[in-house]
Structure formats: structure tokens, C-alpha cells
Amino acid sequence: MSSSTVSFHTVLVANRGEIARRVIRTLRTLGIRSVAVYSDADASAPHVREADLAVRIGPAPAVESYLDIDAVIAAARSTGAQAIHPGYGFLSESVGLAEACAESGVVFIGPSVDALQIMGDKARAREHVLRYGVPVVPGFDAKGLSDLEIAEEAENVGYPLLVKPSAGGGGKGMEVVSDAAGLRGALASARRVASAAFGDDSLILERLIRRPRHIEVQVFGDAHGTVIALGERECTLQRRHQKVIEEAPSAGIPAHTRERLLSAAVLAAESVQYVGAGTVEFLIDADAPDEAFFIEMNTRLQVEHPVTEEVTGLDLVALQLRAADGLPLDVTPRVRGHAVEARVYAESPERGFLPSTGTILLFDPPPGVRVDSAVETGSEVTGFYDPMIAKVIAFADDRRAALARLDEALARMVVLGVDTNVAFLRTLCRHERVVAGDLDTGLIETLLPWKAERPSPAQLAAARKMSATGASEPLRTSALWRDRPGWRLGAAAVPEATFAALTDDDEVVELGAADVSAPNGTVHAAMDGDGAVWVSESGRTVRLRPLDRRRRMLHRLAQRESGAAATEPEGRAPMPGSVVAVLVANGDAVSAGDPLVAIEAMKMEHQVLAPHDGVVHLLVAVGDQVRRDQPVARVTTEES
């Protein structure tokens, strides 16, 4: 496609991270000037540098920058942008932004305001498509109902139920309720998250399908009334309703079910005269795949759109530009081969997938596959935004080959400086049920809790060599990649003396003088500003804090003493974040495992639990910012 086919000469990208870079890449290919927007936290981010122009729109919090419609419109006006591409997340499904664009004479690269209003509310979308003959999951809209009325309706539908916000997506605020006893707490939690994430605490409740598969259809519409389907994607591998691995086409569904899915998706899009890229999402029962139920329509580009691009050979962003410019769709859908995408998050699977923040000391993406990344060496991962830092996409002639290629690519993926889920992703794409296509949305939960492997001798040898070159005075983080850019170990040497270090679990690991191990691939190492050494081998990364002989002895004594002591009285923050709820009153009697405080970071909410029975003494209040491991409550007993 040449630039002459689209009339836009300047397009503003109202987003950040990998999707902003992805859109800018297509704009550059088409010869269209790109405008980036950024918050103070992203002033030196890659998407800012790669755009032709960049405009600051506010401080780090998203609500004061990327979610500020007035600031986005002002940036478009000041740069002469004719259109705004919202990416996904943030304002991508915002009626307010679409209306502001219309008032300002700027093209919103997305569907009409009517389509956004109908499909942006899950309850309204459900009732709308039902009138057009699209099948939906049994359930009801809880808006305007009291908790008592909701409980009565829930009994009529039957348990188990899924509680979810009417607005928004991404699995945020979803709660599974097994019986009537758990309904009240689930409603409160879902409303709290929905209000914070979407500004709307309306809920819908649906019958929970026991072994659901999540299948979605990529649709495209133009201003001339044409709507087409570009095949389906399998998005079943999820954790807490957040997709982890996606693929196209699906992992084997009956041909008649596929045809039914594509037809229902086109029907749903046609019902709102849809223009642009959209995704219609369905649930299929893994044990009875002949039926498909509509759950929602996402009126934007999806995170997982690259797998559709790989199997169709199409540039979906370019198609979005054509549709927004009023041009007719000129494609004939053809699907070939198989593509699989893994989302790489800055998070720690062994610590319950808590998000991780810090400086990227080394980012080395694997060759031979597509990698859409938000970061590079030197990037700062903060707690202000979603923790996804990259997507790795592998394509092959068939599904097994695509999974194998993805596994190989993840083995060569290097991210040092923050915890990631790369090793967990490798385990997942090699799992026998995944390879066989026996999928349901609860599969990942069967692998939890996740325990990381102990550091290998090759990793310890790499950490020993790195610490020996800078142990007396840790390198400044800002200079690390200039002075010592990622040390590589081709073969493990036999250390002259033992080496000991602490893992993040406070476990002492040692390399003995007789330990000899060839690395399982190249080993990369880098030291952070605190003197800790990050080491990566075959996609598995560990953070090691070197111990000298005296500190090793003191740590062993401390472990021996703590092993004989009672549980520590403090409930501690598992991550840096904001206190969004205090779930008990000061002086309450609590039991071990009772939730005390809820902490939110990176759009995720985590509860701090009582360490043992006793009386609670609160140390924080709603709105407080807390550090990782900071005590937020103390539970005292007669003994303590």
C-alpha cells in the first residue's frame, strides 16, 4: 500500500509502549508523519524517539496524561494531526475521545460513537446482539439492583457465576463466585476495581462455564457497509482472565463451529454498522465445542493482533487507516500456517506473578521471530502502567512447529534488571496439554504455585565473575550498559573458591570449587546499582546478591533462629503500590489468612493476609503509597 492511497499526512498516536511503536512503524512505511505523546515517566521512552514529533501531555499517572482527553486533543491541534490512533487500552474505546475528535475536526481511527456506546458496555452489548440472533451466556445486568435483588437473580441463573464490570476489559474486576456465601465480597471487590479502572462500577453476572475456551474473531468494516472476518484466534491460555499466550487459528475446533463463529461475529459487527478493526469474543465449552456464546466486542485493535497479521499477511494498522479514511476494504481473507504469541511481563511467577519494576540492564530479543517490545536496554519499568514489556510471535507451517519455534525464541530472550515470566512461558508452551490442544482457561492454574528452579552452576559462575569485577564498589545503574554491557559466558570455569549468594527468597546458594557445568546456552550477566547480579540462561533469569564469608555466616545464624521462632507479626506489602482498601478495623480479631489490606499496582489488586490468629493493628490507610516488604498491619497475640 502506498501513501497515496490514504489522505492523512499526520497521525497522532495516543498511546505508549509497544503498541505506539507498532503504529509508528506502519505510519513510517506509508510515509505518514507520526506524532507521539508522552508522560513525564516516558520522556525517554523508545516510542518518543521513534516518532517524527513528540508532545508532553502530563505527569506520570495515566489519569493525568494518557487518559486526559483535552491534553490529547490539544496535542493533535498543535501538531496539525488529521487523525488520532488510540492503540489499545487507555482511550481506545472512549466515547469521550471519539466525540472530542468529531468536535475538533480530527478523525478518530475507530468505530462510530454509537458503536462505542453499544459495544463498550457489556450489558448493553449483550442485549443488543441477542436481538440480532447472536447467542449469549445466560446471565443478567446488575445495574440499578440492590445486593439483595442481585442475590435473588443469581439464584435464578444458578451458581457458579462470573461477576464482571460492564465497562472495560482485560479481565480487570472479574470475580468467580462458587456459591451464595461468596457473592457479597465478590460484588464489593468487582465494584471497587471497576470504579478505579473504568470510572463505572456497573456489573453483569453470567453463568460460569466450567471448562471454557476463549475464542475471538477479528472483524473489519468499512464505511460502505462491508464487514469481513479475518479468521479466529485462540486466547484460552489466561491467568486471572488476562491472556498470556494467543494463537491463530484456534487449536482445533470443529469446522461447523468455526463457520458459526465467523458468521456470528460478522452479524454482531453489522448490527452497529461497524467501521474499522474490531474483535468479537466468544466462549466455547471445551467438553462440548459445538456451541459458542458471545461475551463482548472490543472496539479496537487487540494486543494479540500480530498472530492474525502473521497468518493472513495483512497489516491491520494500515487497514485501520484505510477504513478511517473512508476507503473500501480491498482484501480477500486467506489464512495460512500457524502463529503463536507470548506476552512477556515484568512480573515474578514464583511470587504469585507480582509486578516488577526497575531499570532494564540488558534487553536482547531473540532473532528469527517477530518481537514487538516496549523497552530497550536502559529503559525504566515503573509501577504506573501495565507490566507487559514485549510480545514474542512465532510463525510456522503448523501448530506444533510454531510452538517449538516460540519455545526456542523464548530460550534466547534476555531481559536483565526486572523479573519476567519468560521461564514460565517456556514451561507453558511445552506443556503436554498445550501441545495437544487440550485447552481451557483454567489450565494455567493447574501449574500453580510456580516454583523457580535453583540457579545453575553456570549462572553462579557468571555471577561470581561479574561480582568479582565490581563487588567493592557497585556500578552506577545509569552507566552500566556503557561500562559493562552484559557479560557473556560461553563455558563455565571451575572457580578457585566457593561463591555464595542470596536469592530473592533469601535462600543461600553456593558454587563449590568442584562444581563444573557447561551452560545450557549463552549466559548473560549484569550488575545493578545495588550490587545484585542478574543472570540469564536459556530464558531463566535469577537475581543474586553476593555474600562474603562473614555475611554468609550471619545469614545462616539468622535463618536458624527464625526457623525456631513464631510467625512474624507483620503483614507486608508484596509489591510497591497504593493502598486501595482496608478490609478490617483497628483492634479486630482476625484469623490466619484473613484479608487485611488491598494494594493496587500496575492495574492489579493484591490482598495482604493475616500471618496468624490475633488482634490487628493497622499501619496504613487508604491512599497511602507503600514500598515492597513494608509492614502494612501487625497482628499481635498473647505470646507476642
C-alpha positions as CSV (number, residue, x, y, z in Angstrom):
1,M,0.0,0.0,0.0
2,S,1.4,3.4,-0.9
3,S,0.9,6.6,1.0
4,S,-1.1,8.0,-1.9
5,T,-4.0,5.6,-1.0
6,V,-4.5,7.3,2.3
7,S,-5.1,11.1,2.5
8,F,-3.7,11.5,6.0
9,H,-0.3,13.3,6.2
10,T,0.0,13.4,10.0
11,V,-1.4,11.0,12.6
12,L,-1.1,11.3,16.4
13,V,-0.7,8.0,18.3
14,A,-2.5,8.4,21.7
15,N,-0.7,5.6,23.5
16,R,2.7,4.4,24.7
17,G,4.9,1.3,24.8
18,E,4.9,-1.5,22.1
19,I,1.6,-0.5,20.5
20,A,2.7,3.1,20.0
21,R,6.0,1.8,18.4
22,R,3.9,-0.7,16.3
23,V,1.6,2.0,14.9
24,I,4.5,4.4,14.3
25,R,6.2,1.6,12.2
26,T,3.3,1.4,9.8
27,L,3.0,5.2,9.6
28,R,6.7,5.4,8.6
29,T,6.2,2.7,6.0
30,L,3.3,4.6,4.5
31,G,5.2,7.9,4.5
32,I,2.8,9.5,7.1
33,R,4.2,11.8,9.7
34,S,3.8,10.4,13.2
35,V,3.2,12.3,16.5
36,A,3.9,10.6,19.8
37,V,2.5,11.8,23.2
38,Y,4.2,11.0,26.5
39,S,4.0,11.5,30.2
40,D,6.9,12.5,32.4
41,A,7.6,8.8,33.1
42,D,8.0,8.2,29.4
43,A,10.1,11.2,28.4
44,S,13.0,9.0,27.2
45,A,10.9,6.0,26.1
46,P,11.6,4.4,22.7
47,H,8.2,5.5,21.1
48,V,9.1,9.1,21.8
49,R,12.4,8.9,20.0
50,E,11.0,6.9,17.0
51,A,8.1,9.3,16.2
52,D,8.6,12.3,13.9
53,L,7.2,14.6,16.6
54,A,6.6,14.2,20.3
55,V,4.4,16.2,22.7
56,R,4.4,16.0,26.5
57,I,0.8,15.6,27.8
58,G,1.2,15.5,31.6
59,P,2.8,13.8,34.7
60,A,3.3,10.1,35.2
61,P,-0.1,9.0,36.4
62,A,-2.2,7.8,33.4
63,V,-5.3,9.7,34.6
64,E,-3.3,13.0,34.3
65,S,-1.7,12.2,30.9
66,Y,-2.7,9.3,28.6
67,L,-6.3,9.4,29.9
68,D,-6.5,13.2,29.6
69,I,-8.7,13.8,26.5
70,D,-8.2,17.6,26.5
71,A,-4.4,17.1,26.5
72,V,-4.5,14.6,23.7
73,I,-6.8,16.8,21.5
74,A,-4.5,19.8,22.2
75,A,-1.5,17.8,21.1
76,A,-3.3,16.9,17.9
77,R,-4.2,20.5,17.2
78,S,-0.8,21.9,17.9
79,T,0.9,19.4,15.5
80,G,-1.6,19.6,12.7
81,A,-2.6,15.9,13.1
82,Q,-5.5,14.9,10.9
83,A,-6.3,11.7,12.8
84,I,-5.7,10.0,16.1
85,H,-4.9,6.4,16.5
86,P,-5.7,5.3,20.1
87,G,-3.9,1.9,20.1
88,Y,-5.5,-0.4,22.7
89,G,-6.2,0.3,26.4
90,F,-6.3,3.9,27.7
91,L,-8.7,5.9,25.4
92,S,-9.0,3.3,22.7
93,E,-12.7,2.7,23.4
94,S,-13.5,6.1,24.8
95,V,-16.7,7.7,23.7
96,G,-15.4,11.0,25.1
97,L,-12.3,10.9,22.8
98,A,-14.4,10.0,19.7
99,E,-16.8,12.9,20.4
100,A,-13.9,15.3,21.1
101,C,-12.3,14.3,17.8
102,A,-15.6,14.9,15.9
103,E,-15.9,18.4,17.5
104,S,-12.3,19.2,16.7
105,G,-12.4,18.0,13.1
106,V,-9.9,15.2,13.8
107,V,-10.6,11.7,12.6
108,F,-10.9,9.1,15.3
109,I,-9.3,5.9,14.0
110,G,-12.0,3.6,15.3
111,P,-15.7,3.0,15.0
112,S,-18.6,5.4,15.4
113,V,-19.8,6.9,18.7
114,D,-22.9,4.8,18.5
115,A,-20.9,1.5,18.1
116,L,-18.6,2.5,21.0
117,Q,-21.6,3.3,23.2
118,I,-23.4,0.0,22.4
119,M,-20.4,-2.4,22.5
120,G,-18.5,-0.5,25.2
121,D,-21.0,-1.6,27.8
122,K,-21.0,-5.4,28.2
123,A,-24.6,-5.5,29.5
124,R,-25.9,-3.3,26.7
125,A,-23.9,-5.2,24.1
126,R,-25.3,-8.5,25.3
127,E,-28.9,-7.3,25.0
128,H,-28.2,-5.7,21.6
129,V,-26.7,-8.7,19.9
130,L,-29.3,-11.0,21.4
131,R,-31.9,-9.2,19.4
132,Y,-29.9,-9.9,16.2
133,G,-29.8,-13.7,17.0
134,V,-26.3,-13.9,18.4
135,P,-26.2,-16.5,21.2
136,V,-25.1,-15.2,24.7
137,V,-24.3,-16.9,28.0
138,P,-27.2,-17.0,30.5
139,G,-27.0,-14.1,33.0
140,F,-28.3,-10.6,33.8
141,D,-27.4,-6.9,34.1
142,A,-27.0,-5.9,37.8
143,K,-27.1,-2.2,37.1
144,G,-29.6,-0.5,39.5
145,L,-30.2,-3.6,41.5
146,S,-29.6,-3.8,45.2
147,D,-27.3,-6.6,46.6
148,L,-30.4,-8.4,47.8
149,E,-32.0,-8.2,44.3
150,I,-28.7,-9.4,42.7
151,A,-28.7,-12.4,45.1
152,E,-32.2,-13.3,44.1
153,E,-31.4,-13.1,40.3
154,A,-28.2,-15.1,40.9
155,E,-30.2,-17.9,42.4
156,N,-32.4,-17.9,39.3
157,V,-29.4,-18.2,37.0
158,G,-27.6,-20.7,39.2
159,Y,-24.1,-20.9,40.6
160,P,-21.2,-20.8,39.8
161,L,-21.3,-17.3,38.4
162,L,-18.8,-14.9,36.9
163,V,-19.1,-11.3,38.1
164,K,-17.6,-8.7,35.8
165,P,-17.7,-4.9,35.1
166,S,-20.0,-3.7,32.4
167,A,-17.3,-1.3,31.2
168,G,-13.7,-2.0,30.3
169,G,-12.0,-5.3,29.7
170,G,-8.7,-7.2,30.1
171,G,-10.2,-9.3,32.9
172,K,-10.0,-6.4,35.4
173,G,-12.5,-6.7,38.2
174,M,-13.7,-10.2,37.3
175,E,-14.7,-12.4,40.2
176,V,-15.7,-16.1,40.3
177,V,-18.5,-16.9,42.8
178,S,-19.0,-20.6,43.7
179,D,-22.0,-20.1,46.0
180,A,-24.2,-17.5,47.6
181,A,-21.9,-17.1,50.6
182,G,-19.2,-15.6,48.4
183,L,-21.4,-13.2,46.4
184,R,-21.3,-10.1,48.7
185,G,-17.5,-10.0,48.8
186,A,-17.1,-10.6,45.1
187,L,-19.6,-7.7,44.3
188,A,-17.6,-5.3,46.6
189,S,-14.3,-6.2,45.0
190,A,-15.5,-6.1,41.5
191,R,-17.1,-2.7,42.0
192,R,-14.0,-1.3,43.6
193,V,-11.8,-2.4,40.7
194,A,-14.3,-1.4,38.1
195,S,-14.7,2.1,39.6
196,A,-10.9,2.7,39.8
197,A,-10.1,1.2,36.3
198,F,-13.1,2.4,34.3
199,G,-14.9,5.1,36.3
200,D,-18.0,2.9,36.3
201,D,-18.9,0.3,38.9
202,S,-21.8,-1.3,37.0
203,L,-21.7,-5.1,36.9
204,I,-23.1,-8.0,35.0
205,L,-23.3,-11.6,36.2
206,E,-23.2,-14.7,33.9
207,R,-23.3,-18.4,34.3
208,L,-19.7,-19.7,34.6
209,I,-18.8,-22.3,32.0
210,R,-16.7,-24.9,33.8
211,R,-14.1,-25.6,31.1
212,P,-14.3,-22.6,28.8
213,R,-12.2,-21.8,25.8
214,H,-11.9,-18.2,24.8
215,I,-12.1,-17.8,21.0
216,E,-12.2,-14.4,19.3
217,V,-12.8,-13.3,15.7
218,Q,-11.0,-10.4,14.1
219,V,-13.6,-8.4,12.1
220,F,-13.1,-5.4,9.8
221,G,-15.7,-3.0,8.5
222,D,-15.7,-0.1,6.1
223,A,-17.8,3.0,5.6
224,H,-19.5,1.3,2.6
225,G,-21.3,-1.3,4.6
226,T,-18.8,-4.2,4.1
227,V,-17.9,-6.3,7.1
228,I,-15.5,-9.2,6.9
229,A,-13.9,-11.7,9.3
230,L,-10.2,-12.4,9.1
231,G,-10.3,-15.7,11.0
232,E,-10.3,-16.6,14.7
233,R,-7.7,-16.5,17.5
234,E,-7.4,-18.9,20.4
235,C,-6.9,-16.8,23.6
236,T,-7.7,-19.6,26.1
237,L,-4.4,-19.6,28.0
238,Q,-5.2,-17.0,30.6
239,R,-4.4,-16.2,34.2
240,R,-7.0,-14.3,36.2
241,H,-8.8,-13.5,32.9
242,Q,-5.6,-11.9,31.5
243,K,-4.4,-13.5,28.2
244,V,-0.8,-15.0,28.3
245,I,-0.4,-16.9,25.1
246,E,-2.6,-16.5,22.0
247,E,-2.6,-18.2,18.6
248,A,-4.2,-18.2,15.2
249,P,-6.0,-20.1,14.0
250,S,-7.5,-21.9,17.1
251,A,-6.1,-25.1,18.5
252,G,-8.6,-27.2,16.6
253,I,-12.3,-26.6,16.8
254,P,-15.0,-28.3,14.6
255,A,-15.3,-26.7,11.1
256,H,-19.0,-26.1,11.6
257,T,-18.3,-24.3,14.9
258,R,-15.7,-22.1,13.2
259,E,-18.2,-21.2,10.5
260,R,-20.8,-20.4,13.2
261,L,-18.3,-18.2,15.0
262,L,-17.3,-16.2,11.9
263,S,-20.9,-15.7,10.9
264,A,-22.0,-14.6,14.4
265,A,-19.1,-12.2,14.6
266,V,-19.9,-10.5,11.3
267,L,-23.6,-10.3,12.3
268,A,-22.6,-8.6,15.6
269,A,-20.4,-6.1,13.8
270,E,-23.0,-5.4,11.1
271,S,-25.6,-4.7,13.8
272,V,-23.8,-1.5,14.7
273,Q,-22.6,-0.6,11.2
274,Y,-19.1,-1.2,12.3
275,V,-16.1,0.6,10.7
276,G,-12.5,-0.3,11.4
277,A,-10.9,-3.1,13.4
278,G,-12.9,-4.9,16.0
279,T,-12.8,-8.2,17.9
280,V,-15.9,-10.3,18.8
281,E,-15.2,-12.6,21.7
282,F,-16.9,-15.9,22.4
283,L,-16.8,-18.7,25.0
284,I,-16.9,-22.4,23.9
285,D,-17.2,-25.3,26.3
286,A,-14.1,-27.4,25.9
287,D,-16.2,-30.5,26.6
288,A,-19.0,-29.5,24.1
289,P,-17.4,-27.4,21.4
290,D,-20.5,-27.3,19.1
291,E,-21.9,-24.2,20.8
292,A,-20.4,-20.7,21.0
293,F,-21.6,-17.8,23.3
294,F,-21.0,-14.1,22.6
295,I,-19.4,-12.4,25.6
296,E,-18.3,-9.0,24.3
297,M,-16.9,-6.9,21.4
298,N,-13.7,-5.0,21.7
299,T,-14.0,-1.9,19.5
300,R,-10.3,-1.5,18.9
301,L,-7.1,-3.3,17.8
302,Q,-6.2,-6.2,20.1
303,V,-2.9,-6.9,21.9
304,E,-2.8,-10.2,20.0
305,H,-3.4,-8.8,16.5
306,P,0.1,-9.8,15.3
307,V,-0.9,-13.5,15.1
308,T,-3.7,-12.6,12.7
309,E,-1.2,-10.5,10.7
310,E,1.2,-13.4,10.5
311,V,-1.3,-15.9,9.2
312,T,-3.0,-13.5,6.8
313,G,0.0,-11.4,5.6
314,L,-2.0,-8.2,6.3
315,D,-1.0,-5.0,8.1
316,L,-4.1,-4.4,10.3
317,V,-2.9,-0.9,11.2
318,A,-2.8,0.0,7.5
319,L,-6.3,-1.4,7.1
320,Q,-7.4,0.7,10.0
321,L,-6.1,3.8,8.3
322,R,-7.9,3.0,5.1
323,A,-11.2,2.4,6.9
324,A,-10.9,5.6,8.9
325,D,-10.2,7.5,5.6
326,G,-13.4,6.2,4.1
327,L,-11.8,3.8,1.6
328,P,-13.3,0.5,0.9
329,L,-11.8,-2.8,2.1
330,D,-9.8,-4.4,-0.7
331,V,-8.7,-7.7,0.8
332,T,-9.8,-11.3,0.5
333,P,-9.2,-13.2,3.7
334,R,-6.8,-16.1,3.4
335,V,-5.3,-17.9,6.4
336,R,-2.1,-20.0,6.1
337,G,0.2,-21.6,8.6
338,H,0.0,-21.1,12.4
339,A,1.2,-18.2,14.6
340,V,1.7,-18.1,18.4
341,E,2.3,-15.1,20.6
342,A,3.6,-15.0,24.1
343,R,3.3,-11.9,26.3
344,V,6.4,-11.1,28.3
345,Y,5.5,-9.4,31.5
346,A,7.7,-7.7,34.1
347,E,6.5,-9.9,36.9
348,S,7.6,-12.7,39.2
349,P,5.7,-16.0,38.7
350,E,7.3,-17.5,41.8
351,R,5.9,-14.7,43.9
352,G,2.4,-15.0,42.7
353,F,3.0,-13.0,39.5
354,L,3.6,-9.8,41.3
355,P,4.7,-7.0,39.0
356,S,8.3,-6.0,39.0
357,T,9.9,-2.5,38.5
358,G,13.4,-1.3,37.8
359,T,15.9,-0.4,35.1
360,I,16.4,-2.8,32.1
361,L,20.1,-3.5,32.4
362,L,20.1,-5.6,29.2
363,F,17.4,-6.3,26.6
364,D,18.4,-8.8,23.9
365,P,15.4,-10.0,21.8
366,P,15.7,-13.3,20.0
367,P,16.5,-13.3,16.3
368,G,14.3,-15.1,13.6
369,V,10.9,-14.2,15.1
370,R,8.8,-11.0,15.4
371,V,9.3,-9.2,18.7
372,D,7.1,-6.1,19.5
373,S,8.7,-4.5,22.5
374,A,8.0,-1.6,24.8
375,V,11.6,-1.5,26.2
376,E,15.2,-1.5,25.3
377,T,18.5,-1.6,27.3
378,G,18.3,1.3,29.7
379,S,14.5,1.6,29.8
380,E,12.8,2.2,33.2
381,V,9.9,-0.1,34.1
382,T,7.7,1.8,36.5
383,G,4.6,1.0,38.5
384,F,2.4,3.5,36.6
385,Y,1.5,1.3,33.7
386,D,0.7,-2.2,32.6
387,P,3.7,-4.6,33.2
388,M,3.7,-6.1,29.7
389,I,7.1,-5.2,28.2
390,A,7.2,-7.3,25.0
391,K,5.4,-9.8,22.7
392,V,7.2,-12.7,21.0
393,I,5.5,-14.0,17.9
394,A,6.5,-17.2,16.2
395,F,5.1,-18.4,12.8
396,A,5.4,-21.9,11.2
397,D,3.6,-24.1,8.8
398,D,1.8,-26.0,11.6
399,R,0.9,-25.6,15.2
400,R,3.5,-27.9,16.8
401,A,6.3,-26.3,14.8
402,A,5.1,-22.8,15.8
403,L,5.1,-23.8,19.5
404,A,8.5,-25.2,19.2
405,R,9.8,-22.1,17.5
406,L,8.3,-19.9,20.2
407,D,10.0,-22.0,22.9
408,E,13.3,-21.7,21.1
409,A,12.9,-17.9,20.8
410,L,12.0,-17.6,24.5
411,A,15.1,-19.6,25.4
412,R,17.1,-16.9,23.6
413,M,15.2,-13.9,25.1
414,V,17.3,-11.9,27.6
415,V,15.8,-9.3,30.0
416,L,18.0,-8.3,32.9
417,G,17.1,-5.8,35.6
418,V,13.5,-6.8,36.3
419,D,11.8,-10.2,37.0
420,T,10.0,-11.7,34.0
421,N,7.7,-14.6,33.2
422,V,9.9,-15.9,30.3
423,A,10.8,-19.2,32.1
424,F,7.1,-19.8,32.9
425,L,6.1,-19.1,29.3
426,R,8.6,-21.8,28.2
427,T,7.1,-24.3,30.5
428,L,3.6,-23.4,29.3
429,C,4.3,-23.7,25.6
430,R,5.9,-27.1,26.2
431,H,3.2,-28.5,28.4
432,E,1.7,-31.7,27.1
433,R,-1.9,-30.4,27.2
434,V,-0.9,-27.2,25.4
435,V,0.9,-29.1,22.7
436,A,-2.1,-31.5,22.3
437,G,-4.5,-28.6,22.1
438,D,-6.5,-29.7,25.2
439,L,-7.1,-26.2,26.4
440,D,-9.4,-24.4,28.9
441,T,-9.0,-21.1,30.7
442,G,-8.2,-22.9,34.0
443,L,-5.1,-24.7,32.6
444,I,-2.6,-22.3,33.9
445,E,-4.0,-22.5,37.4
446,T,-3.1,-26.2,37.4
447,L,0.6,-25.2,37.2
448,L,0.5,-23.0,40.3
449,P,2.0,-22.2,42.6
450,W,5.0,-21.8,40.4
451,K,8.5,-22.5,41.9
452,A,11.5,-21.4,40.0
453,E,14.5,-23.7,39.6
454,R,17.6,-23.2,41.7
455,P,20.3,-21.2,40.0
456,S,22.5,-23.5,37.8
457,P,26.3,-23.8,38.4
458,A,26.8,-21.8,35.1
459,Q,24.6,-19.0,36.4
460,L,26.5,-19.0,39.7
461,A,29.8,-18.9,37.9
462,A,28.7,-16.0,35.8
463,A,27.5,-14.1,38.9
464,R,30.8,-14.9,40.6
465,K,32.8,-13.4,37.8
466,M,30.6,-10.4,37.5
467,S,30.7,-9.7,41.2
468,A,34.5,-10.1,41.3
469,T,34.9,-7.2,38.9
470,G,32.7,-4.8,40.8
471,A,32.0,-6.1,44.3
472,S,33.9,-3.5,46.2
473,E,32.0,-0.6,44.6
474,P,28.8,-1.4,42.7
475,L,28.5,0.3,39.3
476,R,26.1,3.1,38.9
477,T,22.9,1.9,37.2
478,S,22.9,4.7,34.6
479,A,26.4,3.8,33.4
480,L,26.1,0.0,33.4
481,W,25.4,-0.7,29.8
482,R,28.2,1.6,28.7
483,D,30.9,0.4,31.1
484,R,30.0,-3.3,31.3
485,P,27.4,-4.2,28.7
486,G,26.0,-7.7,29.7
487,W,28.8,-10.2,30.3
488,R,28.5,-13.4,28.3
489,L,29.7,-16.8,29.4
490,G,30.4,-19.4,26.8
491,A,31.6,-22.1,29.1
492,A,31.7,-22.3,32.9
493,A,35.1,-22.1,34.5
494,V,35.9,-24.0,37.7
495,P,36.0,-21.4,40.5
496,E,39.1,-21.3,42.7
497,A,37.0,-20.9,45.8
498,T,33.4,-21.2,46.7
499,F,30.9,-18.4,45.9
500,A,27.7,-17.8,47.8
501,A,24.7,-15.5,47.1
502,L,21.2,-14.9,48.3
503,T,18.2,-15.4,46.0
504,D,15.1,-13.3,46.2
505,D,13.6,-16.0,48.5
506,D,16.5,-15.3,50.9
507,E,17.9,-18.7,50.2
508,V,21.7,-19.1,50.3
509,V,23.0,-20.8,47.1
510,E,26.7,-21.8,46.7
511,L,29.1,-22.7,43.9
512,G,31.6,-25.2,45.2
513,A,35.2,-25.5,44.0
514,A,34.4,-28.8,42.3
515,D,31.2,-27.6,40.6
516,V,31.6,-27.8,36.8
517,S,28.8,-27.3,34.4
518,A,28.6,-26.2,30.8
519,P,25.9,-23.6,30.4
520,N,22.7,-24.6,28.7
521,G,23.2,-21.9,26.0
522,T,24.9,-18.5,26.4
523,V,24.8,-17.0,29.9
524,H,24.3,-13.2,30.2
525,A,25.0,-11.3,33.4
526,A,24.8,-7.6,34.6
527,M,25.1,-5.9,37.9
528,D,22.5,-3.4,39.1
529,G,23.0,-0.3,41.2
530,D,22.6,-2.2,44.5
531,G,25.3,-4.6,43.7
532,A,23.0,-7.5,42.9
533,V,23.8,-9.6,39.8
534,W,21.2,-10.6,37.3
535,V,22.0,-13.7,35.3
536,S,20.0,-15.2,32.4
537,E,20.4,-18.7,30.9
538,S,18.0,-20.3,28.4
539,G,15.3,-17.8,29.2
540,R,15.6,-18.3,33.0
541,T,16.7,-15.3,35.0
542,V,17.8,-15.0,38.6
543,R,18.8,-12.1,40.8
544,L,21.7,-12.9,43.1
545,R,23.1,-10.9,46.0
546,P,26.7,-12.0,46.6
547,L,27.7,-12.8,50.2
548,D,31.1,-12.7,51.6
549,R,32.2,-15.3,54.2
550,R,31.1,-13.2,57.2
551,R,27.7,-12.2,55.8
552,R,27.1,-15.9,54.8
553,M,27.7,-17.0,58.4
554,L,25.4,-14.3,59.8
555,H,22.6,-15.2,57.4
556,R,22.8,-18.9,58.4
557,L,22.6,-18.0,62.1
558,A,19.6,-15.7,61.4
559,Q,17.8,-18.5,59.4
560,R,18.4,-20.9,62.2
561,E,16.9,-18.5,64.8
562,S,13.9,-17.6,62.6
563,G,13.2,-21.2,61.9
564,A,12.6,-21.8,65.6
565,A,10.6,-18.6,66.1
566,A,6.8,-18.0,65.7
567,T,5.4,-16.5,62.5
568,E,6.4,-12.8,62.2
569,P,3.6,-10.5,63.3
570,E,3.7,-8.1,60.3
571,G,1.6,-8.4,57.2
572,R,3.9,-6.9,54.5
573,A,3.2,-5.3,51.1
574,P,4.1,-7.8,48.4
575,M,5.0,-5.0,45.9
576,P,5.2,-1.3,45.7
577,G,1.8,0.3,45.2
578,S,-1.2,2.2,46.6
579,V,-3.5,1.1,49.4
580,V,-7.0,0.9,47.8
581,A,-8.9,-0.8,50.7
582,V,-8.6,-1.5,54.3
583,L,-10.6,-4.6,54.9
584,V,-10.6,-4.8,58.7
585,A,-10.9,-2.3,61.6
586,N,-8.2,-1.5,64.0
587,G,-8.4,-3.8,67.0
588,D,-10.4,-6.5,65.2
589,A,-9.8,-10.2,66.0
590,V,-8.6,-12.0,62.9
591,S,-7.6,-15.5,61.9
592,A,-4.6,-16.6,59.9
593,G,-5.3,-16.0,56.2
594,D,-7.9,-13.3,56.7
595,P,-7.5,-10.4,54.2
596,L,-6.3,-7.2,55.9
597,V,-5.4,-4.7,53.2
598,A,-5.7,-4.4,49.4
599,I,-2.9,-2.9,47.4
600,E,-3.0,-1.9,43.8
601,A,-0.2,-1.5,41.3
602,M,0.1,-1.9,37.5
603,K,-3.8,-2.3,37.3
604,M,-3.6,-5.3,39.6
605,E,-5.1,-5.7,43.1
606,H,-3.4,-7.9,45.8
607,Q,-4.5,-8.6,49.3
608,V,-2.2,-8.8,52.4
609,L,-3.3,-11.6,54.6
610,A,-3.1,-12.1,58.4
611,P,0.1,-14.1,59.2
612,H,-1.6,-15.8,62.2
613,D,-4.5,-15.5,64.6
614,G,-4.6,-12.4,66.8
615,V,-5.6,-8.8,67.1
616,V,-4.9,-6.5,64.1
617,H,-3.2,-3.1,64.4
618,L,-3.3,-1.1,61.1
619,L,-0.1,0.7,60.0
620,V,-1.5,2.2,56.7
621,A,-4.7,4.0,55.4
622,V,-6.4,4.1,52.1
623,G,-4.4,6.2,49.7
624,D,-1.0,5.5,51.2
625,Q,1.8,4.6,48.9
626,V,3.8,1.6,50.2
627,R,7.2,0.0,49.3
628,R,7.8,-3.7,48.7
629,D,8.0,-5.5,52.0
630,Q,6.8,-2.5,54.0
631,P,4.7,-3.6,57.0
632,V,1.0,-2.6,56.5
633,A,-0.5,-4.3,59.6
634,R,0.6,-6.0,62.7
635,V,-1.2,-9.0,64.2
636,T,-0.4,-9.5,67.9
637,T,-1.0,-12.5,70.1
638,E,-0.6,-13.0,73.9
639,E,2.8,-14.5,73.1
640,S,4.0,-11.6,71.0
